[in-house]
Amino acid sequence: MQIPISGRTYTGSDRARANFWLAARIALGFVAVLWLIQLLNWGLDPGLEDLGVRPRVWAGLPGILFAPLVHDGYAHLIANSLPLLVLGTAMLYLYPSSSRRVLPAVYLGPGAAVWLFARGGIHVGASGLVYGLASYIFVAGLIRRDKRAIATSLLVCFMYGALVWGVLPIVPRVSWETHLAAALIGLALAIMLRGLDVTPRNRYAWEDQEDDTAGVP
């Protein structure tokens, strides 16, 4: 099995470095917005928890849009902040074209699935984004067989491998339905979008020689 190696002129370029820092700033900005919302909820107590997804209740439909922005306390938000920063940066940097489809899907898709199929209660938090991005990045890295993507996949597996237990109904008051739906969405999108964001790879002299002699009888 050959593993394509991304060209150094691409991965080490000023443009690539600028794209990385842009991705990091966007991910950090989103996490900062989540913290601002949590602080406002704590200080003003506007009852933002009511904006969560409430399955099969018409008043719970807006939660599909707003639930990822609201958390059940600081412990919940802290648990999601670092994964969102790491995974968000990786997603935007490694898969910029795919991000336009993946990010809306893993933001809205789990909430829609929860509204249709989950148990009762109020489901809040950005953990659906964490599971969706982790699933996409891991599977996409394996499919593309790109060195950077594989390294990122291994990092995701090492840092967040325990996330797999979150898709099972074993922890009380944890929305495993959100986690499972997001992980399946990420998996499906990684397969569907496998042709996007394939980086240029190094080409060695012996490959050019093979091409030159390929047509010689």
C-alpha positions, 0 to 999 in steps of 0.5 A: 500500500502506497501512502501519498506524501503531500508536497512540501511546496504545498504544506510548507508554503506561506499560504498553507501556514496562513490558512492554518492560522486562519482556521485556528482563529475561526475555531477559537472565535466560535469557542469564544462565542460559546463562552460569551453565551454561557457567561450571559446565561449565568449573569442574566439568567434568561433561561437559554436552556429552553432553547434546547431540542425537545423531541417531537414538541413543536416548541422544541424545533428552534433547538435544532438551530440554537441547542449547540450554542447552549450548555448545561453549566461550565463543566459541560462547556469546558469538556467541549471547548478543547475538542472543538478548538482542535477539531475545528482547526483541523477540519477547516485547515485540512478540508476547506472545501468539505467544510462548507458541507460538513459543518452545516450538516454536523451542526444541524443534522444531529439536532434534527435526528434528536427531535425525530427519534430521541427520548424526551427531555431537553438536549443542549450542547455542542457535543454533536459538533465534536462527535461529527467532526471527530468521525469525519476527520478520522475516517477521511484521513484513513480514506485519503491516505494522506500523511497530514490527514493520517497524523491528524486522525491518529491525534484525534484517536489518541486524544478523544478515543474515549468518545466512542463510549458516548454513543451508548446509553450508559451515562445518565443525563448524557445525550447519546442520541446526539453523539450517535447521530453526529458520528454517523453523519460524519462517517457518511460525509467522509465517504461521500466527499472522499474526492474533495481536498486531496492535496498535491503530493511529492513526485520523485525523479524515478516516477518521471523516468518511469513515465518517460520509458512507459511508451518505449517498446 
